[in-house]
């Protein structure tokens, strides 16, 4: 996966239907983003350090985010998700087909 700025990844997540939500209820240093489809919170989420700012997200972190977003080993589609040809509707359909909503 390409190295990306945290702020750019967060902007894409928000555009694709992710909203900030509670983590596991334990105090931690992360901000969780959960996918919402048709007004309902799904189990699909990713998280970032509290101060993502303009930090670069290296390949290892981007691979973790790819898996959390349920792209598993499909790096090509994950890259399209972050570069925006893969729309919010495309993503929602993929999540539904995987039985995650």
PyMOL commands that set and color helices and strands:
alter all, ss='L'
color gray80, all
select helices_A, chain A and resi 6-15+59-68+75-83+88-97
alter helices_A, ss='H'
color red, helices_A
select strands_A, chain A and resi 4-5+18-21+30-37+40-49+56-57
alter strands_A, ss='S'
color yellow, strands_A
deselect
rebuild
show_as cartoon
